[in-house]
Amino acid sequence: MMRRKTSSLLAVAAVAGLLCAGCAGPERKFGRGMANTFEIVRGGEFRRTMEQSALFEGPDYAYFTGFVKGLNRTLGRTGIGIYEVVTFPIPNPGRGYDPVCTDTFSPGPVYPDNYQPGLLEDSMFSTDTNLGFAGGDIFPMVPGSRFRIFDTH
């Protein structure tokens, strides 16, 4: 009887130890995976590839080949994100929780060189005590929407 209580208490302590200790690596991997998974919605890789193709190869190259290359890079980053979300509790072989495919893709999200987003002007990041409300991007989900109201940064 005493042995059963001890073993169940030991099992509970082991599970609690696994859940509470050393979760920074899986947390980073999961967050990076979520950011990369939603690349297909965000479209930063696509816009950057189109922009870089137009700058270095010319507009004719960007309209078709840059489009296809941007689509391929977007799908590749989305696939890496899905892989990292599914396998976030498991370390990568030989790399731990570090990003995968860093020779092809940068670990974090990319943006075109002509647009670097900032923090949204909302009450969470920047309260406006004089007016009682804050501004920000009018429609930040639309690529190219740069109209901002009450921009204080």
N, C-alpha and C positions, 0 to 999 in steps of 0.2 A: 504494500500500500504506500509506504513512504517513498519507494523507488519511483513509482509512477508520478507522484506529485513533483519530485525533484526533476525528473526528465521533462515533464511538461513545462515547469518553470524555466528550465534551461532552454527549451525550445523557444519559449516566448521571449526570453532575454536575447537569444541569438537573432531572432527576427527583428526585434526592436533595434539591436545593434546594427544590423545590416541596413535598416531603413533610415537610421539617424546619422550614421557616420559616413563621411566621404562622398557626399552627394553633389559636390561642386562639378565634377567631370561630367556625369550624366545630365546635370542641369544645363550646362553649357552646350552639350551635344544636342539635347532636345530643343533648346532655344534656337540654335543655329539651324537645325533641321526644319523647324517651323518657319523660320524666315526664308529658307531656301525653297520649302514646299510652296509657299505663296508667291514665289517669283513669277509664276505663270499669270497671276492676277496683277501683280505690281508692274511687271514689264520693264524693269530697270535694265536688265541684261540685254533685252531686245533693243531698247532705245539707245543704249550705249554702243552696241554693235553697229546699228544703223548709222549713228553719228560718226563713229570711228571709220567706218567704210567710206562714208561720203568725204571725210577729210583726207584720208590717205590714198584712196583709190579713185575718187571722183563720184559725181552724182549718179552716173549711169550704173556704176558698180553697186552703189548703195540700194538702188531701187529694186533690184532683183536678187543679186548674189548676197548683198548685205542683209536683205530681208530673210533669205533662207538661212544664212549663217546665224542671224539673231534668233530665229525660231529654234534652230538646233541647240544653241547655247542656253536658251530659256528652258527647253525641255530637259537638257542635261542637268542644269542646276536644280530643276524641280525633282528629277529622279534622285539626285544626291540627297535632297531634302527629305524625300520619302524614305530613303534608306536610313538616314540618320534618325528620323522619328521612330521608325519601327525597331531599330537596334539600339536606342539610346541607353538602356541599362547595361548593354554588353560592350566592353571595350573593343576597339578595333585591333586586330592582330598586329602586334609590333608597334602600334602607334598610341595605344591607350585611348583617350577620348579626344585626341586631336582631330582636326578636319581631314577629310579624305579628298583626293584629287586636287591637291593644291598646286600641282604643276600646270593644270589646265584652268582651274577656277580659283578666284580669290575666296578666302573663307567667309567673308561677310558680303552683304548685298552691295551691288555696284549701281552707280548712277551715271548718266551722261555727264561729261565735263561741263556742259553749259548749265547744269542745274544740280545744286547740292541742297537737299531739304534741311530745314531746321526744325526746332521744336514747334509744335502747334501752339498758337496763342490761345490757350484755354485756361480755365480756372485751376487745372491741375498743375500746370507748369508756370504760369505767369498770371497772377491775379492783378486786376486793375482796380485799385482801391479808389481812384478818383471818379471813375465812371460807374463802378459797380458791376461791370461785366468786361469780358475780354474779347478780342477779335481772333483772327486766324485765317487760314485758307478757306475760301468760300466753298470750293468743291475739290478737296485734295485727291480724290480717287481718280479724277480725270487727268491723264497725262498731259502736261503742258499747261495746266491751270495754275497760274502764278498770281492771281489776283488775291490780295490780302487786305484786310481791314484792321485798323488799330495795331499795326505791326510795331512792337516796342523793342525788338531785339536788334 
